[in-house]
Amino acid sequence: MSGNPSNCDGDGMTDTTLTELYHRSADGIEVSLLWSRVTNALTVAVEDSRSGLSFEVAAPAEKALDVFQHPFAYAA
């Protein structure tokens, strides 16, 4: 996830307008803050290469950086 458009399927539509706003990686965990130009929604995507776990969390604009910094707390 390096700022390139991504595909997200939902309701029969494909969103190819995701923009990566922030990215960080450490110890096999990749975290990206993504913005959809179509829906104006923010999402945090997490991929853990060690466990194979991956998930996405909706990130309200007023808490987006907190969700980005602590995605596992918001996924619970």
N, C-alpha and C positions, 0 to 999 in steps of 0.2 A: 504494500500500500504506500505508494510514493507520490501521491498527487495525481496519479493517472485516473481517468474515469473508471468506476467499478460498476459491476452489474449487481443489482438487488432486485429479486423478483418479489412482487407483491400485488395482489389483486389483478393478475394477468398483465401487469405493466413491468417494464424493465427500466430502472433508473440508471442511466449512464452518465449522470451529472454529479456524482459525488466528488467532492474536493477534500483532500486531506489538509486540515489546518495545522495539526500538531502530530508529532510521532515521537515515541521513545521506545527504547528496547534495553533490557537488562536481564541477564541470567536466563535467556531463552523465552522471555515474555515480551511480546510486541503489543504496544498500545497505540491506537490511532484515534484522533478526534476528527470525525467526518461531518461535512455539511452537504446537504442535498439542496441544489439550486431549484429543484422542482417543488419540493415541499417546504423548504426553508427550515428543515429539522436538523438537529445535531444528534449524532450518535457516537458512542465510544465503542470501538471494536477491539477485542482482546484475543490474542492467540498465544497459547503456551505450548511451545514445541516439545517440552519435556513430557507433559502429561497428555498432549493431544487435545486439551480443552480449548474451545473457542466460543465466544459469546459476544453479543452486542447489547448495549444498554442505552436507552434513550437518555439524552442529556439536555434538560431544559437550559435555555440560554443563560439564566442567572446562576446556574450551578455547573455549567459545562466544564470549567477548568477543575473543579473539585471532583467531578465524575471522572475526568481524565486522569487525575492524580490518584484516585482511590476507587477504581472500577469494581474491585471485588466487594467492597462494602456496599455498593449500589446494586450489585447483582444478587445479593442475598434476599 
